[in-house]
Amino acid sequence: MAAPQPQWQNHPHRGAATNQWPRQQIKCQLCHIYGHSTQQCSQLVHHGNQASANLSFSTTSAEDSAAWFPDTGANHHVTPDITGMTYAEPYLGNDQLHVGDGKGLVISNTANNLLHTATRVFTLSNILHVPHIKKKLLSVQQFCRENYVFFEFHSSVFYVKDLITKEVLLSDQSKDGLYVLSESSAAFLPQAFSSTSMATSANIWHRHLSHPSSRILSLLASNKKVVCTSSHLNLQCQACPLGKSSRLSLGPTGHKTSTPLELIFRDVWGPVPMLSSDGFRYFVIFVDAHTKFI
Protein backbone atom coordinates (compact mmCIF):
# COMPACT_ATOMS: atom_id res chain seq x y z
CA MET A 1 0.00 0.00 0.00
CA ALA A 2 0.91 3.61 -0.14
CA ALA A 3 3.33 5.13 2.31
CA PRO A 4 1.74 7.48 4.91
CA GLN A 5 0.76 10.67 3.16
CA PRO A 6 1.21 14.22 4.47
CA GLN A 7 -1.73 15.54 6.44
CA TRP A 8 -2.83 17.97 3.73
CA GLN A 9 -3.05 15.15 1.19
CA ASN A 10 -5.45 13.10 3.33
CA HIS A 11 -7.90 16.00 3.59
CA PRO A 12 -11.41 15.16 2.23
CA HIS A 13 -10.94 17.89 -0.36
CA ARG A 14 -7.28 17.16 -1.02
CA GLY A 15 -7.66 17.73 -4.76
CA ALA A 16 -8.66 21.34 -4.13
CA ALA A 17 -6.19 21.98 -1.33
CA THR A 18 -3.04 21.46 -3.40
CA ASN A 19 -2.79 25.09 -4.51
CA GLN A 20 -2.96 26.32 -0.91
CA TRP A 21 0.55 24.97 -0.10
CA PRO A 22 3.85 26.37 -1.35
CA ARG A 23 5.28 24.13 -4.04
CA GLN A 24 8.62 23.85 -2.23
CA GLN A 25 6.82 22.09 0.68
CA ILE A 26 5.24 19.43 -1.57
CA LYS A 27 7.17 16.17 -1.73
CA CYS A 28 6.52 13.57 -4.42
CA GLN A 29 5.85 10.13 -2.95
CA LEU A 30 7.17 8.42 -6.07
CA CYS A 31 10.54 10.07 -6.71
CA HIS A 32 10.83 11.75 -3.23
CA ILE A 33 11.73 15.11 -4.78
CA TYR A 34 10.24 18.35 -3.48
CA GLY A 35 8.39 20.77 -5.75
CA HIS A 36 5.67 18.63 -7.30
CA SER A 37 3.03 16.08 -6.31
CA THR A 38 2.86 12.41 -7.29
CA GLN A 39 0.18 13.10 -9.89
CA GLN A 40 2.51 15.59 -11.60
CA CYS A 41 5.56 13.33 -11.49
CA SER A 42 7.18 12.57 -14.85
CA GLN A 43 7.68 8.94 -13.82
CA LEU A 44 3.91 8.39 -13.97
CA VAL A 45 3.56 9.30 -17.65
CA HIS A 46 3.82 5.69 -18.82
CA HIS A 47 1.00 4.61 -16.49
CA GLY A 48 -1.71 6.39 -18.51
CA ASN A 49 -5.30 6.19 -17.19
CA GLN A 50 -4.96 2.87 -15.40
CA ALA A 51 -6.71 2.11 -12.13
CA SER A 52 -5.38 3.96 -9.10
CA ALA A 53 -5.98 4.10 -5.36
CA ASN A 54 -4.68 6.02 -2.35
CA LEU A 55 -4.94 4.87 1.26
CA SER A 56 -2.68 4.79 4.32
CA PHE A 57 -3.31 2.73 7.46
CA SER A 58 -1.45 1.18 10.35
CA THR A 59 -3.16 -2.08 11.30
CA THR A 60 -5.93 -4.30 9.95
CA SER A 61 -8.66 -5.75 12.16
CA ALA A 62 -11.42 -8.26 11.44
CA GLU A 63 -13.96 -5.45 11.69
CA ASP A 64 -12.07 -3.32 9.14
CA SER A 65 -11.83 -6.19 6.66
CA ALA A 66 -15.61 -6.12 6.19
CA ALA A 67 -15.83 -2.33 5.88
CA TRP A 68 -15.50 -0.08 2.83
CA PHE A 69 -13.20 2.95 2.92
CA PRO A 70 -14.41 5.89 0.79
CA ASP A 71 -11.43 7.08 -1.28
CA THR A 72 -11.52 10.21 -3.43
CA GLY A 73 -8.21 9.17 -4.99
CA ALA A 74 -9.50 5.84 -6.34
CA ASN A 75 -11.14 5.58 -9.76
CA HIS A 76 -12.39 2.02 -9.17
CA HIS A 77 -13.87 0.07 -6.30
CA VAL A 78 -11.23 -2.35 -4.97
CA THR A 79 -11.51 -5.41 -2.74
CA PRO A 80 -9.03 -8.06 -1.58
CA ASP A 81 -11.80 -10.67 -1.32
CA ILE A 82 -14.63 -11.36 -3.79
CA THR A 83 -16.52 -13.72 -1.49
CA GLY A 84 -20.20 -12.82 -1.70
CA MET A 85 -19.77 -10.73 -4.84
CA THR A 86 -21.99 -11.31 -7.89
CA TYR A 87 -21.07 -11.69 -11.55
CA ALA A 88 -17.40 -12.27 -10.77
CA GLU A 89 -15.20 -13.14 -13.74
CA PRO A 90 -11.45 -13.38 -14.34
CA TYR A 91 -9.69 -10.21 -15.49
CA LEU A 92 -7.85 -10.88 -18.76
CA GLY A 93 -6.32 -7.45 -19.30
CA ASN A 94 -2.78 -6.26 -18.62
CA ASP A 95 -3.64 -3.24 -16.46
CA GLN A 96 -2.62 -3.04 -12.82
CA LEU A 97 -3.85 -1.12 -9.81
CA HIS A 98 -1.40 1.69 -9.05
CA VAL A 99 -1.21 2.85 -5.45
CA GLY A 100 0.29 6.00 -3.97
CA ASP A 101 3.92 4.90 -4.12
CA GLY A 102 3.63 4.09 -7.82
CA LYS A 103 3.70 0.32 -7.45
CA GLY A 104 1.36 -1.78 -9.58
CA LEU A 105 -0.78 -4.51 -8.02
CA VAL A 106 -2.17 -7.42 -10.02
CA ILE A 107 -5.91 -7.41 -10.80
CA SER A 108 -7.25 -10.97 -10.63
CA ASN A 109 -11.01 -10.58 -11.17
CA THR A 110 -13.80 -8.08 -11.67
CA ALA A 111 -17.18 -8.29 -9.96
CA ASN A 112 -20.39 -6.45 -9.14
CA ASN A 113 -22.29 -6.19 -5.89
CA LEU A 114 -25.32 -4.56 -4.25
CA LEU A 115 -25.24 -2.64 -0.98
CA HIS A 116 -28.62 -2.92 0.78
CA THR A 117 -29.68 -0.26 3.27
CA ALA A 118 -32.92 0.67 4.99
CA THR A 119 -33.74 3.25 2.31
CA ARG A 120 -32.10 2.17 -0.92
CA VAL A 121 -30.16 -0.51 -2.76
CA PHE A 122 -26.82 0.88 -3.97
CA THR A 123 -24.93 -0.45 -6.99
CA LEU A 124 -21.24 -1.31 -6.86
CA SER A 125 -20.15 -2.22 -10.38
CA ASN A 126 -16.80 -3.12 -11.93
CA ILE A 127 -15.17 -3.92 -8.58
CA LEU A 128 -11.51 -4.83 -9.00
CA HIS A 129 -10.34 -7.90 -7.09
CA VAL A 130 -6.76 -7.21 -5.99
CA PRO A 131 -5.59 -9.92 -3.57
CA HIS A 132 -2.53 -7.96 -2.39
CA ILE A 133 -4.47 -4.94 -1.20
CA LYS A 134 -5.41 -4.82 2.48
CA LYS A 135 -8.63 -2.76 2.51
CA LYS A 136 -11.86 -2.48 0.58
CA LEU A 137 -11.72 0.87 -1.21
CA LEU A 138 -14.90 2.63 -2.30
CA SER A 139 -14.33 5.00 -5.21
CA VAL A 140 -16.26 8.12 -4.23
CA GLN A 141 -16.56 9.39 -7.80
CA GLN A 142 -17.76 6.04 -9.18
CA PHE A 143 -20.22 5.51 -6.31
CA CYS A 144 -21.72 8.99 -6.80
CA ARG A 145 -22.02 8.54 -10.57
CA GLU A 146 -23.68 5.13 -10.35
CA ASN A 147 -26.16 5.92 -7.56
CA TYR A 148 -26.98 9.62 -8.09
CA VAL A 149 -25.71 10.67 -4.66
CA PHE A 150 -23.03 12.92 -3.20
CA PHE A 151 -20.73 12.71 -0.18
CA GLU A 152 -20.54 15.34 2.53
CA PHE A 153 -17.39 15.05 4.67
CA HIS A 154 -17.00 16.59 8.13
CA SER A 155 -14.20 16.38 10.69
CA SER A 156 -15.56 13.27 12.44
CA VAL A 157 -18.49 12.09 10.33
CA PHE A 158 -19.56 11.81 6.70
CA TYR A 159 -22.94 11.63 4.98
CA VAL A 160 -24.15 10.16 1.71
CA LYS A 161 -27.10 12.17 0.42
CA ASP A 162 -29.55 11.86 -2.44
CA LEU A 163 -28.54 14.14 -5.29
CA ILE A 164 -32.08 15.48 -5.80
CA THR A 165 -33.83 15.39 -2.42
CA LYS A 166 -30.70 15.86 -0.25
CA GLU A 167 -32.01 13.04 1.98
CA VAL A 168 -29.36 11.39 4.17
CA LEU A 169 -29.04 7.80 2.95
CA LEU A 170 -25.86 6.71 4.76
CA SER A 171 -23.67 8.10 7.51
CA ASP A 172 -20.80 6.90 9.66
CA GLN A 173 -18.05 8.11 11.94
CA SER A 174 -14.38 8.47 11.04
CA LYS A 175 -11.95 6.02 12.63
CA ASP A 176 -8.24 6.50 13.11
CA GLY A 177 -8.23 9.41 10.68
CA LEU A 178 -10.14 7.54 7.95
CA TYR A 179 -13.75 7.62 6.83
CA VAL A 180 -15.22 4.13 7.19
CA LEU A 181 -18.41 2.72 5.71
CA SER A 182 -19.06 -0.11 8.18
CA GLU A 183 -21.82 -2.70 8.34
CA SER A 184 -23.65 -0.64 10.97
CA SER A 185 -24.07 2.27 8.54
CA ALA A 186 -25.42 -0.03 5.82
CA ALA A 187 -28.00 -2.06 7.72
CA PHE A 188 -29.32 -4.90 5.62
CA LEU A 189 -33.03 -5.12 4.86
CA PRO A 190 -35.24 -8.04 5.87
CA GLN A 191 -35.11 -11.05 3.56
CA ALA A 192 -38.38 -10.16 1.84
CA PHE A 193 -36.87 -6.89 0.63
CA SER A 194 -33.21 -7.70 0.12
CA SER A 195 -33.30 -11.11 -1.53
CA THR A 196 -32.58 -11.03 -5.25
CA SER A 197 -32.64 -14.80 -5.63
CA MET A 198 -36.21 -15.32 -4.39
CA ALA A 199 -38.79 -14.84 -7.17
CA THR A 200 -41.20 -12.03 -6.27
CA SER A 201 -43.96 -11.30 -8.75
CA ALA A 202 -45.34 -7.86 -9.49
CA ASN A 203 -48.75 -8.94 -8.18
CA ILE A 204 -47.29 -9.75 -4.76
CA TRP A 205 -45.53 -6.36 -4.61
CA HIS A 206 -48.81 -4.77 -5.73
CA ARG A 207 -50.67 -6.26 -2.76
CA HIS A 208 -47.86 -5.61 -0.26
CA LEU A 209 -47.61 -1.92 -1.21
CA SER A 210 -51.34 -1.11 -0.89
CA HIS A 211 -52.25 -1.61 -4.57
CA PRO A 212 -50.18 1.01 -6.45
CA SER A 213 -50.73 1.45 -10.18
CA SER A 214 -48.54 -0.19 -12.81
CA ARG A 215 -46.79 3.13 -13.45
CA ILE A 216 -45.85 3.57 -9.78
CA LEU A 217 -44.68 -0.03 -9.50
CA SER A 218 -42.56 0.33 -12.64
CA LEU A 219 -40.98 3.47 -11.17
CA LEU A 220 -40.13 1.61 -7.96
CA ALA A 221 -38.59 -1.26 -9.93
CA SER A 222 -36.52 1.07 -12.13
CA ASN A 223 -35.15 2.83 -9.02
CA LYS A 224 -34.30 -0.57 -7.47
CA LYS A 225 -36.71 -0.08 -4.59
CA VAL A 226 -38.31 -3.45 -5.33
CA VAL A 227 -37.14 -6.49 -7.30
CA CYS A 228 -39.67 -8.03 -9.69
CA THR A 229 -39.33 -11.31 -11.54
CA SER A 230 -40.28 -9.68 -14.86
CA SER A 231 -39.87 -6.25 -16.38
CA HIS A 232 -43.35 -6.55 -17.93
CA LEU A 233 -45.91 -5.75 -15.25
CA ASN A 234 -49.25 -7.42 -15.89
CA LEU A 235 -51.23 -6.78 -12.72
CA GLN A 236 -54.20 -9.05 -12.10
CA CYS A 237 -55.99 -7.64 -9.07
CA GLN A 238 -59.65 -8.19 -8.26
CA ALA A 239 -59.74 -5.65 -5.44
CA CYS A 240 -58.68 -2.65 -7.57
CA PRO A 241 -61.71 -2.53 -9.93
CA LEU A 242 -64.04 -3.22 -7.00
CA GLY A 243 -62.52 -0.43 -4.98
CA LYS A 244 -62.79 2.03 -7.85
CA SER A 245 -66.36 1.11 -8.78
CA SER A 246 -69.23 3.33 -7.64
CA ARG A 247 -72.73 2.52 -6.44
CA LEU A 248 -75.90 4.51 -6.03
CA SER A 249 -76.13 6.21 -2.69
CA LEU A 250 -78.58 4.87 -0.17
CA GLY A 251 -81.96 6.54 -0.05
CA PRO A 252 -83.30 8.31 3.00
CA THR A 253 -84.06 5.96 5.87
CA GLY A 254 -86.49 8.22 7.71
CA HIS A 255 -84.47 7.97 10.91
CA LYS A 256 -83.47 11.24 12.54
CA THR A 257 -81.18 11.35 15.54
CA SER A 258 -80.81 14.11 18.11
CA THR A 259 -78.12 12.69 20.38
CA PRO A 260 -74.92 10.68 19.88
CA LEU A 261 -75.10 6.89 20.02
CA GLU A 262 -78.86 6.98 19.39
CA LEU A 263 -78.35 5.12 16.11
CA ILE A 264 -75.22 3.28 14.99
CA PHE A 265 -74.53 1.89 11.51
CA ARG A 266 -72.47 -1.27 11.21
CA ASP A 267 -70.73 -2.68 8.14
CA VAL A 268 -68.90 -6.03 7.99
CA TRP A 269 -66.58 -7.05 5.16
CA GLY A 270 -65.19 -10.55 4.70
CA PRO A 271 -63.94 -13.12 4.47
CA VAL A 272 -61.00 -11.67 2.57
CA PRO A 273 -58.72 -13.96 0.50
CA MET A 274 -55.55 -12.91 2.40
CA LEU A 275 -54.98 -12.64 6.13
CA SER A 276 -54.24 -9.25 7.63
CA SER A 277 -50.95 -8.62 9.44
CA ASP A 278 -52.74 -9.61 12.67
CA GLY A 279 -54.22 -12.78 11.17
CA PHE A 280 -57.82 -11.62 10.59
CA ARG A 281 -60.14 -12.23 7.62
CA TYR A 282 -63.05 -9.93 8.59
CA PHE A 283 -63.21 -6.16 8.99
CA VAL A 284 -66.01 -4.26 10.74
CA ILE A 285 -66.77 -0.53 10.98
CA PHE A 286 -69.21 1.30 13.29
CA VAL A 287 -70.46 4.82 12.45
CA ASP A 288 -72.53 7.02 14.77
CA ALA A 289 -75.48 8.39 12.78
CA HIS A 290 -75.62 11.70 14.66
CA THR A 291 -71.94 12.71 14.79
CA LYS A 292 -70.71 10.58 11.85
CA PHE A 293 -67.89 9.49 14.20
CA ILE A 294 -66.27 6.17 13.23
N, C-alpha and C positions, 0 to 999 in steps of 0.2 A: 504494500500500500504506500500511499504518499507519505513523505516525511512530514512532521508537524509544521503547519503553515503559520506565518506571522498572524498576529491577532487581527489586523485589518483585513486579511484575505479570507478569514472565516466569518466575516460579517454577513448577515442575511442579504445585504445589498452590495456585496463585494465588487460586483461588476461596475457599479456606479461610483464606488469609493476610491477607485484607482487614481483618479486625477486629483484627489485631495491630498496626496502624499508627494513629497519631493522625489523626483526620479532617482536621486543619488541614494535614497534610503530603501529603494526597492531592490531586492535580491532575487535573481532567477533561481528557481529550485532545480533546474535542469543542468545549467552550466555553472551555477554558483557565482555568477558575476553580477555586480551591482549596476543599476541603471536601466534595467528593463525587467518585465515580468516574464513568466514562463510562456504565456500565450504569445508573446512577441519575440521569443527566442528563435534565432535562425536555425537551430538544430531541430526544430519541430516542423520545418517546411516539408520534409519528405513524408510526414504523417498524414497530410491531407485532412479530410473530414471524417476520419475514422472515429469510432466510439471512444468517449473519454469519461473520466470520473475523477472526483476530488473528495477525499475524506481522510481525516486523521483521528486516531483513537489510541487508547492505551491498552485496555484489556477487553476481552470478549466473554460475556456471560451467556448462560442458557436463555435468559430472558431476552437479551439483545439479539440472539440469533434468529428469533421469530419476529423481530420488529423491522420496520422499514425506516430508513433514514433519508428524509427529503434532502436532495442535493441539487443546488442551482448550477453546479458545475458539471453535471452529468447530462449527456444527451440521450441516454438510454436507461431503462430500468435494468438493474443488475442483481443477480442472486447467486450465492454459492451452492444452492440446493434447489432442484426443481421438483422435489417431492410435493405432490399435491397440485402442481401446475397442470393446465390443460393444453392440449394441442402442442405438446413438446415434440420437436424434431431436431435431428442433428444439424449443426451448422457446417456447411460445406465451403464457406468462403475462406479467404486468406486474411481478413481483417483481424485486428486484435483490439482489446480494450486498453487504452492508454491512461495511466493514472498520473498523479501530480508530479512524480519524479521522472516521467518520460518513459518508464518501462512499459512494455506491452504484455498483456496477459491473454492467454489462449481462451477463445470462446468455443465452448463445446456444443451447446444447444441453444435453441431459441424456443420460447414458450409464451403462452398467454395465460391470464388469470383474471378472476373477478374478486373484488373486495366488497363484501356485503356489510352494510351498516344499517342502523335503524331507520334511515331516511332514504337511502339510495344505494344502488349497486354500481360500483365504480369499475371501469375497465382498465386493465393493465395489459397492454399488448406489446409484442415484440420484446419480451424480457430476455436479456442475455444471460445465459448460464455460464458463469466463470468460476470454476472450482477453486481457484487460488485466491479469490477475493474473500474477505472475512465478514463483510456486512452486506445486508440487502440495501441497495441504493435505489431510491425513488427519484427519478428524473422529474423535477418540478415542472419544467417546461412541457415535457411530454404528457404528464398527468393533467396539467391544466388544459392542454389542447384537446385531449381525448375526452375529457369529462365536463368541459365548459364550466370550469371553476377557477378560482384564484386563491393564492396563499397570502396570508397576512401574518408577518413575523413580528413578534414582540420580544422583549428581553428574556422572558422566562416561559413564554407560551406562544403557540402559533395556532392559526385558524385556517380552515379550508372553507371557502364560502361559494355559494352559487353565483355564477357570473351575472345573472339577470336579477334575481330576487335579493341577493346579498345575504341569504339565509346561511347560518353556520351549520355546516354538514359534518365537519370533523374538527377536533381540537385535542391538543396534548401539551404536556409540559416539556421543557428542555431538560436534558440530563447530561451532566458532565460536559457542558458547553456545546452539546449537539441537540438538534431538534429530532425527536423520535416519534414515529407513528407506531404505537404499540397496539397490542390486541385489545386493550381496554378502551382505546379511542375508536376502534372499529368493531363495535359489538356486533356479533353475528345475529342474523334474524332467526326466528323459529324455522323449523324444517319446512313448514308449509309454504313459507315465503322465499327461502333461500335455496331450496333444492332445484337444480337444473336438470337432474336425471329423472325425477318423478314426472310423469306425464300429467299435465293439468290443462284441461280443456277450457275453452273460452266460456262455455256455459257455466262451469263451476265458478270461475272468476266472476261471471255476471251475477250469480246468486250471492256469492260471498260479499261483493261490493255494493249491495243494495240496488241491483238491477240498473247499472249505467247503460247508456246507449252504445251501439257499435262504434261510433266515432270516439267516444270517451275511452272505451276499452282499447281501441287501436292506438290512441295517444299514450295510454299508460304502457302498452307493450313496446311502442317505439322508444319511449324514454326509459325502458328497462325497469319499470316499477313492478311489472308482473311478467311472468314467463308463460306463454301459451304454447300449446303443442303444434299449432298451425298459424301461419300468418293470415289465412283467410278466415275471418270471423263470421260464422253462420249461426247466430243466436236462435235457439229454439226455446222460447220461454212462454209458458201459458199464463203466468201471472201478469206480464206486462200488458197485453191487450185487455185483460179483465180490469186491471187497475186504471187504464186510460178510457175505458168505456163509460158512458153516461146513461143514467136512467131518469125517468120522469120523477119529479119531486112528489113526495107524499101529499095527499090532499088534506084539508083541515080535518082535525079529529073532533072538534067541538069541545075539547077539554081546555079550560082556562084555569091557570094556577095563580094564587095570590101570595103564597109563601114558599120558601125553599123546602125541598124534600117532600112536597105534596104529591108530586108525580115524577117518577123516574123511568127513563127509557133504558132498555137493556138490549144489547146486540151481541150475539155469539157467533164466532167464525171458526170453522174447523169441521173435521180434522184436516190439517195441512199435510202435504206430502213429505215435508222435511221437519225434523225436530228443531225447536228453538235452541238457543245456547244453554237454556236451563232445562231442556228436555221435555218441553210441552208441545202439544199438538193443537190446542184450542186457545183462542183469544177472546176475551169478553170486555165490553166497554159499558159503563153506566154514565148516563147524562141526566142531570137535573133539568126538568122541563122549565122551571121558573128562572133559574140563573144561568142555564146552559153550561154549568160547570161539569167537567168530566171527572 
